[in-house]
Amino acid sequence: MASAPGEHRVVVVGAGVGGLVAALQLARRGLSVTLLEAADAPGGKMRQPWVDGAPIDSGPTVFTMRWIFEQIYASAGARLQDELDLTPLPVLARHAWQPGEQLDLFADPALSRDAIARFAGPVEANRFTQFCRQTRAVYDALEGPFIRSQAPSLFSMHNDLGLRGLAVLASLGPMRSLWGALGRHFHDPRLHQLFARYATYCGSSPWQAPATLMLVTQVELDGVWSVRGGMHALAQSLAGLAQRHGVTLRYGARVQQIEVSGTRATGVVLANGERIAADSVVFNGDRSALGEGLLGEAARPAASAVPASQRSLSALTWSVHAATEGFALERHNVFFQPHYQREFDDIFGHGRLPATPTVYVCAQDRGTTASPPARDRLLVLVNAPAAARRHLTESEIDACESHTFSLLQRHGLTLTRTAQNTLRTTPADFQRMFPGSAGALYGMATHGWMSAFHRPGAASPIAGLYLAGGSVHPGPGVPMAAMSGQLAAATLMAHLDSTSRSHRVRISGGTSMRSAMTASMD
Ligand SMILES: Cc1cc2nc3c(=O)[nH]c(=O)nc-3n(C[C@H](O)[C@H](O)[C@H](O)COP(=O)(O)OP(=O)(O)OC[C@H]3O[C@@H](n4cnc5c(N)ncnc54)[C@H](O)[C@@H]3O)c2cc1C
């Protein structure tokens, strides 16, 4: 039976950003929260291994939607700017096609427009301006009804969008793919390719992602920040804030089983056999882990496993600490190849590594200082199929590595990699680190216009068991997963409030989740 907030014991499983935010929000509402993390540090995918004497962000590198974190810190009585050192990046990203053929996008849209005019002509620059108008409208239409909503459905969206929002989606052609919609804006194939790439931020193919995913572009156009100490510093900061609010944080604590008694979650059992009783459990691992029975048979009904064909992108990454020369790196760099569609046919059609990968390079000491470092800390990333699709052989991975670094070399970028200064991470490694994910880094791919409605919300079918993280609503990405943590905490609090109210006055009744969420963040 649920108890009053002060006595209510919550176990949060996983210290990814979703779990950290859920734990923080529940602790500051007076609940007794224990956060159990299998790894030896917080952050989950926001990990920062040491490579040849230097910490290298080897997960997310692009910090966006600062306002979400401002709200989270403010709700916990802190100020984001006091806790983290954030610097806005004037250059959002440098894009390269053939050697010498480059386009930078800037935080200042007028500079981006000028750069596009020089790169592709004034007509294309006008199209960029029109495109920005549309991405702004799409983002504004969807932020409330979708991103902030507890569990949006077609019905709730229809109501919440209002006539104006519906008109925005209708003008977009919501059934159209992102690739199709972009083709109506850009005639230059390089710009078409550049803006289509934002589908991969949700682990999806531009050819299968709905046009509404344009909103991801707006998120980046609204600003990108660098975090001193890397994205991992955000995880450390959230963990510290959670502890200040009373969260008990335990690392090296792998949960093997979520206990269910009758229809209610009642605690967890760790891999070492220790049992921790709880009135509620928040699960921040991949939701497929539940559906696959990795947390025990009793917890299996909490969420379905994502079928292999619907898994999002994985990645093959190299964290490198080496001197570089021959190419003026910005902080975020993208090296494109022709035949873009082939990359996604390889990955989603054939379940193999792309023969002509787009290569992303994050140079973690660039963009905020004038002089380049003696040795760069790099994350080099190419998209890859989730491990669920097919086992990748060592020789396939070696071939992809060779294509990747040859492309960089063709652009003049040389770096000497050794076994000591390079850490390679494969889809199988991601699968090991994030059980149930099959290496897919973004949960379910956003393919088809209905897919966004197929992500589970925070409330699971098992009473007292809640879900948070990139594999549940509102989806992947650090800010979205943080938002899912807020939603999980709000849902739990709303259930607790309505239960204690029903105990007090013997009525049961619905609680508006949206207003409950707002209330719980106050
Ligand atoms: C290479 C890469 C690049 C990315 N780039 C970006 C980017 O630039 N910008 C962006 O916004 N997003 C990016 N993402 C996505 C983003 O990192 C994720 O969507 C987000 O961090 C997921 O957070 P989460 O809350 O789902 O938790 P996760 O990061 O998935 O962490 C879950 C945690 O739960 C723990 N756990 C799981 N099961 C158990 C258990 N049984 N017991 C105890 N602990 C358990 C795990 O150890 C892990 O620490 C990237 C991801 C990767 C991997």
The ligand as an ORCA input file, in Angstrom:
! r2SCAN-3c Opt
* xyz 0 1
  C      27.474      7.745    -29.053
  C      26.229      8.508    -28.650
  C      26.041      9.807    -29.113
  C      24.897     10.536    -28.733
  N      24.784     11.839    -29.131
  C      23.835     12.621    -28.550
  C      23.899     14.048    -28.648
  O      24.849     14.612    -29.221
  N      22.924     14.801    -28.060
  C      21.913     14.215    -27.344
  O      21.063     14.929    -26.799
  N      21.841     12.855    -27.220
  C      22.776     12.048    -27.783
  N      22.789     10.692    -27.575
  C      21.622     10.077    -26.909
  C      21.633     10.302    -25.408
  O      22.900     10.021    -24.889
  C      20.618      9.393    -24.752
  O      19.337      9.502    -25.375
  C      20.428      9.704    -23.266
  O      21.655      9.957    -22.626
  C      19.740      8.487    -22.641
  O      19.533      8.699    -21.268
  P      18.701      7.657    -20.425
  O      18.022      8.401    -19.337
  O      17.858      6.823    -21.320
  O      19.774      6.734    -19.714
  P      20.996      5.888    -20.279
  O      22.055      6.817    -20.692
  O      20.548      4.858    -21.237
  O      21.486      5.197    -18.941
  C      20.782      4.152    -18.327
  C      21.548      3.770    -17.079
  O      20.862      2.701    -16.429
  C      21.815      1.783    -15.956
  N      21.160      0.494    -15.824
  C      20.493     -0.188    -16.792
  N      20.035     -1.350    -16.291
  C      20.407     -1.382    -14.992
  C      20.225     -2.345    -13.952
  N      19.553     -3.476    -14.160
  N      20.742     -2.071    -12.726
  C      21.404     -0.898    -12.487
  N      21.622      0.021    -13.449
  C      21.125     -0.212    -14.681
  C      22.903      1.774    -17.017
  O      24.139      1.309    -16.494
  C      22.960      3.263    -17.380
  O      23.863      3.966    -16.582
  C      23.910      9.935    -27.917
  C      24.091      8.623    -27.453
  C      25.259      7.932    -27.786
  C      25.500      6.568    -27.188
*
